[in-house]
Amino acid sequence: MNSQKTIALVDPFSSGSQLAHAAAARGFDSWMVQSTREIPPMYRSSYFPQHFKNTIIFDGDFESICNSLRAENIQCVVAGCESGVELSDHISEYMGLISNGTQLTQARRNKLLMSEVLRSSQISIPETRSFKDWLHVEKYLLQRSYPVVIKPLRSSGSDGVHLCTDLTTARTAFNKIIGQPDVYGYINREVLIQEFVSGTEFAVDTVSRDGQHQVAAFWRYHKTLDQRTYVGCDAMELLPYCPSLHRSLFPYICRVLDALGIRHGPAHCEVVNSSNGPVIIEVGARLNGGNNPLLSSYCGGRSQIELTLDAYLDATNFLLQIDRPYETLRHAIRVMLIPPTPGRLKSLPNFDYLQKLESFLQYRFSAMPGQRLSRVAGWVVLVHADREVIESDMQRIRSFEADGLFETEPESTD
């Protein structure tokens, strides 16, 4: 057996790509386990092969992967992103390592099964159903009030998520999802219909060890109802520690984590604080995506990355922090860039204005000139010690969008 301590990361993309670098700082090598032969397109920009001692591509031979890892003195197996959750559970359980086990693995990925497990645990959730054909959807919706949310069964983020206000928008959403691949390449054979819950939506990032949970960060989603068929957020705000918010949401989130068997590692929980109390929308048994975990630590708060490694590799240090509230020294908001008109991107004539904002930290665009703009065309991260500066800069971004931040041209109808 190799004497060098090593960790295995399953699909270490998005924020999970940062785990190997953080583990190396602790003296650990990293092996990458790739759950599919091809890396999904959305993750290719966050794939850094130089961070890994070796890469294993899962081809269905589960025992072979476990034998290879066992010879490498593997200390833990961690899911790097949503697509790695199931395989990491299977590998860690089979190898006798710290694991959430496989009994509830499907419920941690399939949103219908997730809702059934939570309901059986007497946890408040939206009414949730799944359907394979439009006739049954139509029959169901004729008995429901609007709006409703229609989305894929197993995807993540805002992929395929539609806010539907009538039968026409529901039919459009159904047709866009059914039979089409999700962002991971899996064909959607069913759609999920979920009751729309009104209230302020938060993301609660947690890390657990032996069923003891702690908060890494609270985020608030900024949303507008003038979105017709889009239910995603316009901005995500990192929140300073707030005792009243912690008291109102965290005990509920702990019940959710317990019900889903998330006893170890990170979780990203989306919850609405409704007039009737907190209502969970969905849970990912993985890190918050993108660079949000790094943004939290950059602002003086906790790093979900470091807490995750503590949970798996340094339980003593993890438990020392369990009752300590996190602190932030700066405010941060990730502002989604929203083109006012659809079309293909021609140019970004006023891009320099973004970088001159007082609170500007970084940006990312999702399209290059000549490519079609999606509803969200990228994001800008604003960070500053004074929240009023951030608020002012966010309003200026919206003005830039309206005044020609994106120069577009109509899509060809040929």
HUGIFEN-V884744 format. One record per residue. N is the residue number from 1. RES is the residue in three letters. PHI is phi in whole degrees, -180 to 180 (NA if undefined). Layout:
# HUGIFEN-V884744
N RES PHI
N RES PHI
This chain:
# HUGIFEN-V884744
1 MET NA
2 ASN -63
3 SER -82
4 GLN -74
5 LYS -69
6 THR -140
7 ILE -117
8 ALA -112
9 LEU -118
10 VAL -95
11 ASP 54
12 PRO -81
13 PHE -117
14 SER 54
15 SER -64
16 GLY -64
17 SER -66
18 GLN -85
19 LEU -66
20 ALA -64
21 HIS -63
22 ALA -67
23 ALA -68
24 ALA -62
25 ALA -66
26 ARG -97
27 GLY 91
28 PHE -107
29 ASP -79
30 SER -130
31 TRP -107
32 MET -102
33 VAL -111
34 GLN -101
35 SER -77
36 THR -131
37 ARG -65
38 GLU -108
39 ILE -76
40 PRO -54
41 PRO -52
42 MET -65
43 TYR -105
44 ARG -64
45 SER -74
46 SER -110
47 TYR -99
48 PHE -124
49 PRO -61
50 GLN -67
51 HIS -82
52 PHE -118
53 LYS -68
54 ASN -158
55 THR -130
56 ILE -116
57 ILE -100
58 PHE -71
59 ASP -117
60 GLY 103
61 ASP -89
62 PHE -64
63 GLU -64
64 SER -64
65 ILE -62
66 CYS -63
67 ASN -65
68 SER -65
69 LEU -71
70 ARG -62
71 ALA -75
72 GLU -106
73 ASN 58
74 ILE -68
75 GLN -91
76 CYS -161
77 VAL -125
78 VAL -127
79 ALA -75
80 GLY -83
81 CYS -158
82 GLU -56
83 SER -68
84 GLY -96
85 VAL -62
86 GLU -66
87 LEU -65
88 SER -65
89 ASP -62
90 HIS -67
91 ILE -66
92 SER -64
93 GLU -67
94 TYR -63
95 MET -87
96 GLY 73
97 LEU -95
98 ILE -55
99 SER -155
100 ASN -81
101 GLY 77
102 THR -106
103 GLN -59
104 LEU -115
105 THR -56
106 GLN -62
107 ALA -70
108 ARG -85
109 ARG -120
110 ASN -91
111 LYS -68
112 LEU -70
113 LEU -62
114 MET -58
115 SER -64
116 GLU -68
117 VAL -65
118 LEU -67
119 ARG -63
120 SER -67
121 SER -95
122 GLN 62
123 ILE -105
124 SER -65
125 ILE -142
126 PRO -69
127 GLU -63
128 THR -136
129 ARG -138
130 SER -127
131 PHE -144
132 LYS -107
133 ASP -139
134 TRP -68
135 LEU -58
136 HIS -73
137 VAL -62
138 GLU -61
139 LYS -61
140 TYR -67
141 LEU -70
142 LEU -65
143 GLN -103
144 ARG -112
145 SER -99
146 TYR -104
147 PRO -82
148 VAL -130
149 VAL -108
150 ILE -118
151 LYS -156
152 PRO -66
153 LEU -77
154 ARG -132
155 SER -84
156 SER -148
157 GLY 63
158 SER -97
159 ASP -58
160 GLY 69
161 VAL -91
162 HIS -128
163 LEU -96
164 CYS -112
165 THR -108
166 ASP -163
167 LEU -66
168 THR -66
169 THR -68
170 ALA -67
171 ARG -64
172 THR -62
173 ALA -63
174 PHE -57
175 ASN -67
176 LYS -74
177 ILE -98
178 ILE -63
179 GLY 78
180 GLN -105
181 PRO -76
182 ASP -84
183 VAL -67
184 TYR -95
185 GLY 93
186 TYR -84
187 ILE -75
188 ASN -78
189 ARG -91
190 GLU -138
191 VAL -119
192 LEU -105
193 ILE -115
194 GLN -128
195 GLU -57
196 PHE -81
197 VAL -107
198 SER -86
199 GLY 147
200 THR -82
201 GLU -99
202 PHE -124
203 ALA -112
204 VAL -117
205 ASP -94
206 THR -128
207 VAL -141
208 SER -130
209 ARG -145
210 ASP 54
211 GLY 79
212 GLN -99
213 HIS -108
214 GLN -140
215 VAL -85
216 ALA -92
217 ALA -166
218 PHE -109
219 TRP -126
220 ARG -114
221 TYR -87
222 HIS -91
223 LYS -134
224 THR -123
225 LEU -81
226 ASP -84
227 GLN -123
228 ARG 55
229 THR -120
230 TYR -115
231 VAL -113
232 GLY -72
233 CYS -99
234 ASP -90
235 ALA -162
236 MET -121
237 GLU -111
238 LEU -73
239 LEU -100
240 PRO -67
241 TYR -60
242 CYS -132
243 PRO -55
244 SER -69
245 LEU -66
246 HIS -59
247 ARG -66
248 SER -80
249 LEU -110
250 PHE -65
251 PRO -58
252 TYR -65
253 ILE -61
254 CYS -61
255 ARG -64
256 VAL -63
257 LEU -61
258 ASP -63
259 ALA -64
260 LEU -90
261 GLY 72
262 ILE -88
263 ARG -99
264 HIS -138
265 GLY 89
266 PRO -83
267 ALA -150
268 HIS -125
269 CYS -113
270 GLU -104
271 VAL -139
272 VAL -102
273 ASN -89
274 SER -87
275 SER -65
276 ASN -101
277 GLY 109
278 PRO -68
279 VAL -134
280 ILE -75
281 ILE -95
282 GLU -166
283 VAL -133
284 GLY -112
285 ALA -85
286 ARG -164
287 LEU -66
288 ASN -58
289 GLY -83
290 GLY 61
291 ASN -105
292 ASN -58
293 PRO -61
294 LEU -71
295 LEU -63
296 SER -60
297 SER -71
298 TYR -61
299 CYS -86
300 GLY 96
301 GLY -90
302 ARG -86
303 SER -95
304 GLN -64
305 ILE -63
306 GLU -68
307 LEU -63
308 THR -63
309 LEU -66
310 ASP -61
311 ALA -60
312 TYR -89
313 LEU -117
314 ASP -147
315 ALA -60
316 THR -61
317 ASN -66
318 PHE -61
319 LEU -70
320 LEU -65
321 GLN -97
322 ILE -60
323 ASP -107
324 ARG -92
325 PRO -67
326 TYR -78
327 GLU -127
328 THR -122
329 LEU -101
330 ARG -134
331 HIS -95
332 ALA -148
333 ILE -138
334 ARG -96
335 VAL -97
336 MET -78
337 LEU -87
338 ILE -123
339 PRO -62
340 PRO -72
341 THR -133
342 PRO -74
343 GLY 138
344 ARG -97
345 LEU -71
346 LYS -96
347 SER -165
348 LEU -123
349 PRO -66
350 ASN -113
351 PHE -61
352 ASP -59
353 TYR -62
354 LEU -62
355 GLN -70
356 LYS -91
357 LEU -64
358 GLU -61
359 SER -99
360 PHE -61
361 LEU -118
362 GLN -161
363 TYR -148
364 ARG -154
365 PHE -106
366 SER -98
367 ALA -140
368 MET -105
369 PRO -51
370 GLY 98
371 GLN -95
372 ARG -73
373 LEU -83
374 SER -88
375 ARG -59
376 VAL -107
377 ALA -98
378 GLY 146
379 TRP -153
380 VAL -128
381 VAL -99
382 LEU -113
383 VAL -137
384 HIS -165
385 ALA -71
386 ASP -107
387 ARG -64
388 GLU -64
389 VAL -64
390 ILE -64
391 GLU -60
392 SER -64
393 ASP -67
394 MET -64
395 GLN -65
396 ARG -67
397 ILE -61
398 ARG -64
399 SER -69
400 PHE -59
401 GLU -60
402 ALA -69
403 ASP -98
404 GLY 113
405 LEU -59
406 PHE -109
407 GLU -94
408 THR -117
409 GLU -133
410 PRO -59
411 GLU -75
412 SER -67
413 THR -100
414 ASP -67
